[in-house]
Every structure is written in C-alpha cells, then in structure tokens.
C-alpha cells in the first residue's frame, strides 16, 4: 500500500532531539499511512545506532559527509513514495494529530502546494515562522546597523513578543495563504515539489526554504498556513555546533538567493552588504578585543568575522551590465545617474542656503498663531505674528485643514531656520521611505529598471519645486504609498491612519477614499472614513467652531488669484483660460464640472469588478486614482505632481503584465517628459488666454498620458488568463 506521507528528517549530530522527534510521529499521524526516512549527514554522536535500535521501522540512509540540508532532503523525498512529503527538522516535535491535520488541508484544496504548521518554543510561546512577503534586497540595509540581530533577539525572547510582535502574533493565529515559511516543518505535495525540482542544492544551509517557496509560488502553487497543527521547534540544534561555518554559509546562501532572484545586480548587492556588515563587525570586535584580557572570546569572534570576510570576498557572483547591455552604454547609464545625483545634492544644498521656503513659512506662521490659542483667520493675529517672525511667507489665507496646523506644532517649537532645515531633511526621509516601500513590493525590478527609476526621481522637476517652496507633497507621497501598502497587505489600520493624516493636510486627498472603494477594499475604506471623521472631530474640539466655519467659508469662496493662470495648471484653469473671459465664468464652470463627471464615469467603468482579487490590477487602480485626483482638482500647481511619482515608479519598475505596445512606451515616455521636465510659458503673455493658452497645459497633458497608460495596464492585467487571484483581508 502506498503511504500518504513520506516524512523526511535531515539530521546531523542531534541524537537527543532526533529521538524525541521520531517518538512524536506516531501520535502526529494517528491511523495514517506514513513512511519515515532519516537522512543522516555523517553524524558522529551515535544517532545511527539509536535509530536502528529504537525505531526499526524507520528507513535510515547514512551519508559519509554532510551533504547540506537541501541536497539531503531531496534524496530523502526521492527515496520515499508518499503522495505528500513532510520536510521536518530533527529538532522538531509534532503535536498529536498535527500531520493528519496538515494532510487533510492538502486533500481539501488541490491548488495548495504546501502547508506550514504553527511552530512553538519549548515553553509554548509562538515562534514566528511564516511571512507575507519574500525578502527584499533593500531589507539587507538594516543588517548594517544590526537590525537582523535585533529581530532575532526579539524572536528568541518570548516575553518581548506581546510588546514588539503584537501584529505578528495576531497574524499567526489565523489560517491564511502566505508567501513563504521556514523549512523546519512543511508538508508539500510531491507533484508540486517535483515540478519545481525540489530544493536548489546550491544552498548548503539557509535560504533553501525561501527559494523553494519562491519557485512554488511562481509555478502557481499556493502555500497555506494552518495554525490548527503545531510543533515544538528547538532552534539551531545543528547550526550552533559550528557557528563560524554557519555564519559563512548563511551569508553565502543569501548572496546566491539574491543573485538568483534579482538577476544582474542582486548577487553583487547582497555580497557587498554582507562584506560591509562583516567589516564593521570585525572592526568593532577587534577594537573591543584590544581593550579586553588576552584570553577574551572577543578575539576569537573577531578572527572568525575576519576569516568569513576573506572567504566571502573570494565568492564569485554574477554582475556587470544589465540585460547584456554593451559596456559603453552601461558606463553612460552610470554617468547619467551619478551626474543626476550630484545635481540633486547640489540643489538641496542651494535650497538650504538660499531658499526662503515660503510655503513652509506659511505653515510656521499660522501654526505659531494656533499655538497661542488664536484664530489664524483673525487679521490682527496674523499681522502681529508676521511682525514678530519677520519671515517671507506665501501670502495666502490659512487654506489647509485646521488640524494640519496642530500637526505642525512640533516644528514651531524650533527657531525658524532650524525648523526649515529639519523640514527639508524630513522630506528627504519621507521620499526614501516611499521609494523603499515601492521597491520592497516590486522585488523583481531589473538593474535597467532601477537605473531608469533613479534617473526619473533625481530629475523630477516637481520634486525640486516642492523642496524649494518647503511644501508638504513629499510627506503626502509617503502617506499614500504607505496607505497603498496597507491596502494590498490587508493592514486596515495602516490605511486608516495614513489617509486620515493625508486628508488633514490637503482636503482633496479625500478622493483616495473613492479609490479604495473602486479597489474593492470596503473595510479599509470604512476605516479610513472613520479616521478622517475622527481627525476632523479632534480638530473641532481643539480649535473650536470659529476656525472651521472660517475654513469652510474660505473653501466655498476662494480668492480669485487661486484660479489665475500663474497658479493653476488644472483642467479647470485650462477651461477658464479658453472660455472664461468676458463673462463666461459660469460656462467655464459648467464645462469643467461636466468634464469631471465624464472622467469619473469613464474611470469607474474601466475598473473591473474583479480588481480586488488581482494584485497587479489593484496597484494600477491606486496609481490611476492618484492621477485622476490631481487631474480633476480645481487647483493644480507643479509641486502637486510629486504624488505622481508613485504611478510613474510602478510603470518603470514593474514587469509588464499583458501586451506592451509602442503606444504604451509612448505614453510612459510622454508622461515622464511632460510631468518631470521644466516646462513653462508663463513669461509670454500671448499664452495666457485663448487658443494659444492650450500650450500652457503641458503638465495636464502629462497627467492625461499617465492616466491612459495606467488604464491600459488595468485592462491588460485583468485580461491575463490564469491571473493570480487572491483573497485580500479588508476587501469586500
């Protein structure tokens, strides 16, 4: 009779744990048919004799040398005949009924290729083991400051979990699909395992489980986490025996993983980060060793780090030119990005030394008035504050939502010059965090796409406009990017918090709530609406009704200069320049409103009803929503376009899904040139009104090109046969 499950246990000098692991298996699969294969990797602690004496029904395969985990596991699966294969660490003890529950989960759903159980520490506390996204190259930057060591320390100390891993603990309580899980205990469908070639035997230890999950997912197999099945896992029983060798193997495997899944640049990046980490570690340990006694273990650890660094330096990795690009073109690309980076740094320094940051001065002035408990719409209060501060500011009313001036209170606690410099640095941090979120999501970006993205960001004129004025649009870029991240990963609280803040900075960002509804994220939309309402109520309580009445009155009757051609690149401004002269204001307003309604209806009709289950389409809908928000806004200035870096970067970084035509390339290039370049005809009065004023609408045309490109991406993503449909927490 063919067994249902082949249990494959790889062991190396773990005799006591192996004995307990084998003893637990009969209860883990009561009444089930399971064969057990122990792959011994050249143990010298008597493991072989123990297995032969105590568990005669177990098939023992002895290797003369340590073959590594993946290679030994592959041989064990090949030696068995079960429909399913349980890859089990020798330091794992399955709970009663666990194997049966995992097998039943595979039986119920043929689309599931593997099942992970819940891992626990010996004291019964949770051991985090499954993850919703694969490792990103950018995550390695944290290793330079010891982030991975800190995270490992938190994982190993259960008493810290309730304080630092609350979200992780909640996620580990419910059954769900995951991207990957640790290989300590995973039940895989043999057909799925064989279809991807099993473990990649280039990985001696570490990352072989992540790589296997990556290939299973790419082949269309879902991976399921089932907390109803559990096992006790004693971490690192084999690896702690040779920590120096395992340090090298972990960094080597990490390099191989990123070289494999991020062609052209991932391996070189991983190796460079690992070498920098080891250099810092060996340097710190060497300095500490010189200050300690002669027999201090720090000396041995410093020598280990230095030896590992030398071995890693000799590790060959693939690198060089992206996509086989000729050397001369590669050099030109590097030169272009380097030149752009130098220009970017130069202009930031110039802004710091010369710019009055008039929009930040606006924030600072009115926030200072609010800090004194006065109404910023009171002219005498504004005049007194202007006289006191003596700074040049944007001469407009306090036209931001009232709570914004409360959120800006930390900045007014600093002198203006210090606050302006800190604001400029804060904007750089927001930009980096927004880009990091995009890059963590788009893990497969090639080197050429990264170069293109870097070039666009470093030369994006609205970004320079934003920094020169001291505007808040980069902060908004981070908020909408983080809200998108929360929406696509099911973190409803993140969506609510980010959008709740964004609407309190610029009220037009309330349109993003409509975008959430289009995406099918109904619970997230409800949470964001509640956050916006809560923020408004908080502002009302803190500032009083007079401030809000004055603000609403201002919105209802904005000053005429806001609609002037010099400060309005929007669709409304274009229509007014064409037909608004000579008493045609109501005609212009009617045309504009009709156009807005037409755009909204067309966009809503272009979003498929199934978008909530198509990951790529959700991303494109979010980007399209931002483009529509900017395009239909009554007021659009150049710095408002900063938020469109999100959809532009998606188009640049994402691999095309669906047919990518010459029209798509034209729309992308047109969007980048029109939105990102310096474009202005303000100094020529002939373009201020009438038909010639259409030439003033270059930025608006760029928004249209971007929206068209995104709409095509939505259609293509929804039309892909067998598209990856998933259930997203927080959707309808």
N, C-alpha and C positions, 0 to 999 in steps of 0.2 A: 504493500500500500504506500503510495507516495505521500510523504509528510506535507502538512500545510506550511510549516515554517522550518527554515534552516537557521539555527542560532549560531552565529559566528563570533567567537570570542578570541581576540588577539591578546596574548599575554607575554610579558617579559619581566621575570623576577617579581611576581606579585602573588606568591603562593598563598598567603593567608586570605587575601581578598578574593583570589580566584576560587578558593574553596567555598567561601560564603556565596559568591556569585552563582556557582553551579548548584549549590544546595537550595537556592531560592527558586530555581527554574521550574521544578515540578508544580509548585503552588501557583506560579505565574501563568501557567497554561493548563489548568485542570481539565482533564478529559480531551485535550487537544493533541494533535499529532505533531510532534516537533522532534527534529534531529539536532544534535548539538555537535559542533565542530570547534575544537580548541586549536588555534594556530599558535604554537609556542615558538617564539623568536629567539631560540638559543638561550633559554633561561639556565641559570646555574644554582638556583636555590631549591632544587628538588621538586619543582612544580610538576614535572612529567610523571614522576613516581607517585605523587599524591593523586593525580588524575587517574592513573591506571589502577590504583588500589581502591580509592573511594568511589569512583564513578566509572565503572567498567563499561557502561552503555554509551559513554561519550567517545566520539572519534577524536583521537589526538594525532595531530600532524606536527612533527618536530622539524624545525629548521635549524641548520647548523649555525647560522648567523642571524643577526637582527635585520630582517628584510625591510623594516619600516611598517607603519600601520596600514597604509592603503594597499601596498603590494600583498601583505599577508591576508588582509580582509578579502581582496579579490580572489586569492587562491582558495580561501575558505568557502566563499559563495560558490565558486566553480566546483568544489568538491561535493557540495550538497545538491539536493534535488527538490527542495521545497518550493511551493509557489511564491512564498514570501521569504525574505532574508532579514533576520534581525541582526544588525551590526551592534555588538554590545561590548563595552569596555569591561575588562576583568575586575575593575573596582566598582562595578555597578551591581546592586541587588534589587531585582524587580519585585514589586509588591504583588501580593496574591491577586490573581486574575488579570494582571496588567497586560501580559502578552495576548491573552484571549481578547481583551477589550480592543487592543490595537489592531489585531487581525480582523475583528468584526467591523472596525471602522473602514478598513480597506475593502472588505467584502461589500459594504453598502454603497460605495461610490467608485466605479471604475476609473473616474477621472483623477482620483487621488493616487499619486505615485509613491508617497511616503508618509509615515505618521511618526510624530515625536510625542513622547510622554512627558509628564512633568517630572523634573529632577529635583530632588530634595537633598539638603545637607544631612549629615548623620543625626543632628539634633531636631530634624523635622522641619526646619525652615526652608523656604523656597531657594532654589539655586537657579537664577536666570539662565535660560538656555535657548530660547527661540527669539527671532528678530524679524522685524517687518521690512527691513531693507538690507541690501548687501553692503559690505564695507566700501567706502569711497576713498579714493586717493587723498582727498582733502582731509579726511579724518586722521591721517597719519601725522598731520602737522601738530596735533595735540601731543604726540609722543615726545616732541622736542621739549615740552615742559612737564613731562611725566604724567600726562593725562591717563594713559593706558594703565600705568602702575597704580594710580589713584583709584581708577574704576575697578581694577582687580582687587584692591584692598577693600573697597566697599562691598564687592560681591562676596568676599570671603568672611565678612563680619556681619552676621545676620542682624545684630542689634542696630545697625545703621540703616537697614532696609526700610523700616517704616518712616524714616525721616528723609532719605535721599532717593529711594526707589519706589515711592508710592504708586506712580503711574505704571511702572513695570510690574509691580505685584498685582495690580488690578487687571492688566492685560493677560497675565499668566493664570488668571482664574477662569477664563472663558475659552471655549473651543473656537478655533478660527483658522483660516489659512495664513500661512507665514511664508516669508521669502526663504529663510534658512534657519537651521537649528544645529546645535552641536552634535557631533557624531558619537557621543557616549552611548546613546541608546536610540536607534532609529530603525523602524520596520519599513523596508522598501519592497515594492512589487518587483519580483525578479525580472519580469519582462521590461519594466522601466529601467532597472539597474543595468541590464544587459544592453538595452538600446542605446545608452549613452557611454557604454564601455567601462562601467564601474568607476572605481577611484582612479584618478590620474596618478600613476606610480612615480612620477617625478617628485611628488611631495613625500618626503620621508616621514615627517611628523608635522602636524598643524596645517590648517587651511585645506586639507584634502576634503573635509566635510563641506566647507563652504563652496569649494569648487564643484563638488558633486551636486549640491543643491542648485547651483547656478545653471548647470547643464540640464538638470531635470526640469527646472522651470522653463528654460529656453526651449526644451523639447515639448512643452505643453502639458507637463505633469504638475498637478497641484500638490502642495505639501501642507499637511494638516497637523495642527497641534491639538492633542486630546488630553486635557488635564485630568480626566477621569482615570487614566492609567498613570502610575507613578513608579519611580525607582529612586533608591538612595545611591548617591554618587559620591565617592571619596576622591576628591580632586587630586590629580597629579601623582598617583602612586608609582608610576613608572618614570615619569619625567624628572621627579625630584631626586632620583638616584644619580643622575648625571646633569646637573643644572648648566654647566658650561657648554656641553654639547647641545643641549636643548635650546639654549639661547641662540646659538648659531642657526640651528635648524628652523627655529621659529622665524627668524629674520630672512633666512634663505627662502623658506616657503612663502612668506609674504611677498617677497620680490618676484618669485615665479608666478604667484597668483595674479598680481597686477600686471606683470608682463604678458600674461595670457589673456586677460580680460580687458586690458586697456592697451591694445597694440600700439606700437611706435614710441610710446612715451611712458607707459605705466611702470615697466620694469626699472628703467633708469630713475624715475621719480622715487619709487619705493627704495631702491638701493641707496640713492642719495640721502633720503630721510633717515634710513637706518644707520648709515655711516655718520651722519651728523649727530644722531642720538648716541651712538657708541662713543664718538669722540668726546662729546660732552660728559658722558658717564665716566669714561676712563680718566678724563682730566680731573673731574671732581673727586673721584675715588683716589687718584694718585696724590692730590693735594691733601686730602684727609689722611692718607696713609703716612705721609711725611710728618704729620703732627701727632701720630699715634705711636704706640710702642712697636718694637721691631717685629713681634710675633702677631700683630693685629691681623685679623681676617680681611681687613680692608685692602691689604697689599695683594692678597690672592685674588680678590674680586677685581681690583684694578688690572692685574695681569690678565685675568680672564676676558675682561672687556677689550683690552688692547689686542689680545690674540684673536678674538672674534672679529674685531675691526679689520685685522690683516687678512683673515680668511674671506671676509665679505668683500673686501676690496678686489680680491682676485676672482670673484664670481662674475662670469660673463653674462651680460644682459643685452637684449636687442635694443637698439636705439637708433638715433640718427634721423633720417629725413622722413617726413610724413608722406605716407602713400607713395613711396618711391619717388618723391619729388627730387628733381635734379639739385645738385649741391649748390649751384649758383642761386636758384630760386629760394632754397632754404635759407641761404645767407641773407637774401633780400628780405625775406619774411622776418627773420630775427632782427635785422637792422630796422625795419619799419616799426616793429613793436617796441624795440629799445628806444628809438627816437621818440615815439609817442609817449613812452613812459617818462622820459626826461622832460619832454614838453609839459606833461601833466604835472610833474613835481615842480617845475619852474613856475607854472601859472598858479599853483596853490601857494607857493611862497610869495609870489607877487600879490595875490589877493590878500594874504595875511598882512603884508607890509603896507599896501596902498588902498585896499577897498574899504569904503565906509560901511559896507554890509547894511544897506539902508532898510532892507526888509527885516533883518534880524533886529535892527534898531527900532523898527515899528513894534516887533514883539516885546522888546525890552522896555520900551516906554510905557505901553499900555499894561504890561504885566506889573510894572512898578506901581502904576496907579491902582491896579486891583489889589496889590499887596498892602496898600494903605487903606483898603476898605472903601475906596471911592469908585464912582461910576466912570468908566473911560469915555462914555458918550457925553460927559459933562465938559463943555469947552473950557471953563476956568481951570478945572483939574488938569486937563491936557496942557494948557498954556503954562501952568505952574511947573509941571513935570518937564516940559521942554526947556524951560528956563533953568531948571535945576541940573538937568543932564547935559545940555549943550551939545547934543549929538545930531548928526544929519540922519533923518529917517524918511521912509516913504510917507509922503503926505497924504494919507488916506485915513478914513474912519476905522475904528476897531472892527474890521469886517470879517473876523474869524469867529467861529462859535465861542460863546462866552467861556466855556470850560477850558478852552485852549490856553487862555491867559492864566488859568490856575495851574495847568500842567507845566507852564513855563516858569513857575515860581523858583525852582532850583537855580535857574540861570541868573535871576536878578539878585541873588544873594552874593554874586561876584561883581567886581568892578566891570564896567562895560568892555574895556579892552580885553580883559581876561576871559570874560564870558563869550565874546565874539571868537577868540582863538579856540576856546573849548568847543564852541558850536561847530566850527569848521572841522575840528578833529572828530567830533561826534558824527558828523555827516560822513566822513571817510569810513568810520567803523560801521555805520549803517549800510553803506554801499558794499563793503566787503562781506558783511553778513548776508545781505540779499543775494549777492553773487554766489556765496558759498552754498546757500540753500538750493539755488538753481543747479549748481554743479553736482551737489550730492544727489539730486534727483536724476540728473542726466548722466548716469555713470558711464555710458558708452561713448562719450564725446571723443572724437579723434583729435590728434595733435593739430591738424589743419583747422578744424572747427574751433579749437581753443584759441589758436592764433587769431582767427577771424573775430571771435568774440572779444578778445583782449583789445584788438585794434579798434573795434567799434566803440567800446566803452571809453577808451583813453582819448578818443577824438570826438565824442558826442557833445556837440555844442550846447544843447540844453543843460547838460551837466555843469559846464563852465558858467553858464548864466546863473544857474542855481547857486553855485558856490560864491560867485561874485556878489550876488544880492544878499546872501545869507538866508535863502529861502528854506522851506521845510519839505520840499518834494522828495529828497533822498530818504528822509525819515518815512514818508508815505510809501515809497518804493519798498522799503523793508517791511512795513506793516502789511501791505497787500501780498507780498511774497510769502511772509510767514502765515498769513491767512490762507493762501492757496495751499501751502504745505499742510496746514491743519485740516483743510477740506479734503485733500486727497488721501490723507492718512487716518481720517476718522477722529481727529482731535478737535472735538467741537468747542471745547473751552478755548483753544488757541484761536479759532476762527472768531469767536465772540469777542475775546479781549482785543485782538488786533484790529478788527473792524470797528469795535466800539471806540477805540482811540482814534482811528483814522477819520471817522465822521466828526469827531470833536476837533479835528484840525482843519479839515475842509469839508463842508457840508455836502458837496457834490459826490463825495465818496459813498454816500448812502445808496447810490446807484448800484454799487457792488452787491448789495443785498438782493437786488433783482437778478444779478448774475448767478448768485448762489442758487436761486430758485430755478433758473434755467439749467444749471448743472444737476439738478435733482437732489441737492443737499438740503432737504427741507428742515431737518432738525438743526443743522448748522445755521441755516437762515433764521430760524426762530430764536436760536441762542444769540446770534448777532443782533437781531432786532431788540431783544431784551437788554443786551449790553448797551446799545445806543440809547434806549429809553432810560436805562439806569444812569448813564452818564449825564443825560440831559436833566434828569431829576436831581442828581447830585449838584450840577452847576446851578440849578434854580435855587436849591437850598443854600448854597454857599454865597451866591452873588445877589440873589433877590430877583423879584419880578421886573423891576425897572430896567435892569440890564437886558433881560430877554425881550421885553417889549420894544426897547430901542433897537435891538439887533434885528428882530423880525420886521420892524418898520423900515430899517435900512435895506433889508433884502427885497422888500416889496417895492421900494422906490430908490434904486441905486443911483448914484450920481452920474450925470451924462458922460463924464470922461471915461468911465469904465467901458462904454460902448464905442469909444473913439478908435480909429484905425490904428493908432500908435500902440494901443494896449489890448487889442482884440484881434486874434488870428482865427477866431472860431467861425463856424458856419453862420452863426447869427451876424457876426461882424461883416462877413463877406456879402450876405444878402443886403444888409443895411447900406453898404458901400455902393451896391448896384442899384437899388430901387428906393432907398430910404431918404434920398434928398428931395427937397421940395414938397414936404408934407406927406410923403409916402411911408411914414413910420409904421402906421397900422398895417399897410400892405406888406411891408418887410417882415413885421412880426407874424403875420398870418402865414406867409410863405415859409418862414423859419419853423413855426410850430408844425405845419403840415409836413415839412421835410423831416423833422424829428420823429413824428409819428410814423412816417413811412419807413424810416431807418429801423426803428424799434420793431415794427411788424415784420420787416424783411429778415432781421437778425433772429427774432424769435422763431420764425418759420424755418430758418436754416439750421436750428439746433435740433438734432434728432431726439426723439423721446427716450431712446436707449442710452443717451450720453452718460448717465450715471454709472453704467457698467463698463464703459470703455475708457481706460486710463488715459490714453493719448488724447482722445476727444475732450475729456474734462480739462486737460491742460490748455488746449486750443480755445475752448469756450471761455475760460478765465481770461486769457490774453485778449480775445475778441471783445469781451465785456469792458476791459480797461480802455481799449481803443475807442469803443462806442462812447464810453463815459467822457473821454477827452473831446471827441468829435462833436457831441451834441451839447456840451457845456456852453452856457451863454457867454462865458469869459474863458478865453484860452490864450495864455501868454507862453512864450517859448519855454520857460523853465517848467511849465506844467507837463511838458512832454517827457520829463525824466522817467515817469512811471512806465512809459512805453519801452523802456529798456527790458522790462520783463518779457513781453511777447517777442521782441527782437532777438533776445538771447535764446529764447526757446527755438525760434526758427533757425538760428545759427548753430545751436548745439545739438538739437535733436536729429537723429537719423530720420530721413523722410519715410513716412508711412503712407503708402499709396503712390501713385504715379507722380513723379516730379518733372514737370514740363518746363519748357523755355519760358512760358508765361509765369510760372512760379518763381523762377530765377529772376525774371524781370521785375516782378512785384517786390521781391526781397531786396534786390539791389536798389530799386527806386525808393523803397521805404527808408533804407539806411541813408541814402544820399539826401533825400528831401528832409528827413527828420533830424539827421545828425550833423549836417553841414551848416556853415554860417550862411544864412540866406536872408537878405533884407533889401527892400526897395524903399524904405521909409524916407530916405533923403531926397527922393524925387517926387515932387507934388503931383505930377501927372498921373501917378499910380494910386492916388488917394481916393478916387471916386470914379464911377462909371465903369465902362467895359474894361479899360486898362487895369482897373483895380483887381481883376481876376488874377493877374500876375502876382499879386500880394499873397495869394492863397497857396503858396508852395508847401508850407507846413501842413495845411489842411489836406492838400492832395497826398502828402506823405501818410497822413493818418488813414485816408481812404485806401491807399495801396496796401497798407499794413492790414487793415480790416478785411480786404478782399483776399489777401494771402492766407489769413487765419481761417476765413470762411471756407476756403478750398481745402485746407488741412482738416477741418472738421468733417467735411463731406467724404474725403478720402479715407480718414480713419474709421468712420462709421461703415464704410463700404468694404473694408478688408474682410475677405472670407476667413472665418475662424478667429476673428479678433479676440483678444484676451479679455473676456468678460469676467468681472469680479464683483463681489458684493462689498460695498464700502460702508463702514459704520457711519451713521449720520445721514444716510440717504433716505429717500422716500421708501 
